[in-house]
């Protein structure tokens, strides 16, 4: 079964704008926020809730989860295109924010991630490997005020 080229990016953060980052297991040193592809029949909100649970063990329904109504389109890295139907080269990513009351330990999915870290948003934006992830983190202060 091929992945759908529609995904979510969930910026998990605290009120003081510290951001949770996860280190990819398939690329040590590559840090990112929670991300994942939409499954057939899911709403984007359901995808965000599922991905947060799978990647961190957190129940996103217990905290404010906000659709930022921000979309990014990007070319899928060549090394990951085999996951998609032949000819699919681009993905559309939908950005969400998840506000936790404070920084907390999470349970990373061992197959997907090696570790986690909470960083001030400025440091987090510099540490992530994806331009769309960095851009979303930089928009965090704006979206928290809404």
N, C-alpha and C positions, 0 to 999 in steps of 0.2 A: 504494500500500500504506500503510495507516494504522499509526501507531506504537501499540505496546502500552502501556496505562497502568500499566505496572510498570517501575520503573527502579532503578538503583543509584546510590549516592553513595559515592565512595571518598575517604577522608581520607588523603592521602599526607603522611607526616611523617617526621621524623628522631628519633633517640633523645632529643635535647634539646627535643623538642616544638615544633620549627619546622614550619610547615604550608605546603605548596605550594598557591598559588592561581593561577587562570587568569582572564584578563580576556576577557569575551565579545566576539566580533567584531560581533555584531548589536546589542550594547548597550555601547559603550565606557563604562568606569567601573563596570560590573557585574562583580564578582569572584566566583568560585566554585571549589569543588573539582571533581574529575572527576565527571561525572554522565552518565547515558545510559540509554536505554530498552532493555529486554530484547528480543532478537530471538526469533522463533518457534523453539522447540526448544532454546533455550539454558537452562542452569542459571544461577542468579544469579551463581555464582562465575565461570562462563564470560563472562557479561556484564561483570563487573568487570574481568577480565583484558583483554577486547577493548577496552573503553572506555579503560582506562589506556594501552594500546598506541596506540589511535587519537588520543588527545588529548595524549599526552606523549612517545610514542616509547619508553617504558619497558616492559620485559618483566616484568610483575608475577609471573610464575612463578619468578623468580630471588630474590624477597624474601618475607618473611612477609606474607601477605595473609589477613586475619582477618574473618570474618563476625561483626559485633557483635550479631547477632540483635536489631536495633533497626529498627523500621519507622515511617515517617511517612506520613500521608495528608494530601494538600493539594489545594486547588483549582488546576487548571491555569489559568495566566494566559490571559485571553481572546485575546490576540494570538497565542498558540501553539496554540489549540484546533483550528485547521484541520488540524493534523498527525494528529489522532485521529479515530476514527469518529464520525459524528453522535451527539450525545447524551452523549458521554464528557466529563465535567467534572472528574473527580478522578484523581489518580495515587497509587499506593502505591510509596514509595521504601524501599529496603533499604540499610542503611549498612554499609560495610566500612572497614577500616583497612589501609593498606599502609605498612610500616616499611622505610625505606631506611637504610643505614648512615650516611649523611650527606646534607646538602643537595647537590643536583647540578643542573646545567643540564638542561633538557628541550627537546624539539622540539615546539612547539605546532602543532596542526593549523590552518593558516592560514585555512581557511574557518570555523572555529569560534572561534578565540581570537587575540587580538592579542599578548599577552605573558604572562609568568609572574613570580611573586615568591615568595620564601620568607619567612615572617613568624613571630615568636613566636605561640604559639596564641592568646594574649589579643588581640593585634592582628588576627590572621586572623579571629577570631570577630566582631570589630567591622566588618571590611571587607566580608564577604560580604553579598550582597543578600538571600539566602534565610534565613528563620527556621530551617528544618530544617538547613541547612548550619551556621549559627551554633551551634545546639543540639548537633549532632554534634561539632563542634570543641571545645566546652566539656566534652564527655564523654571527650575524648581521654586525659587522664591516667588515668582509671578503667580504660579499656580496654587501655591499655599495660601496666598492672600485672597483668593477668590471665594 
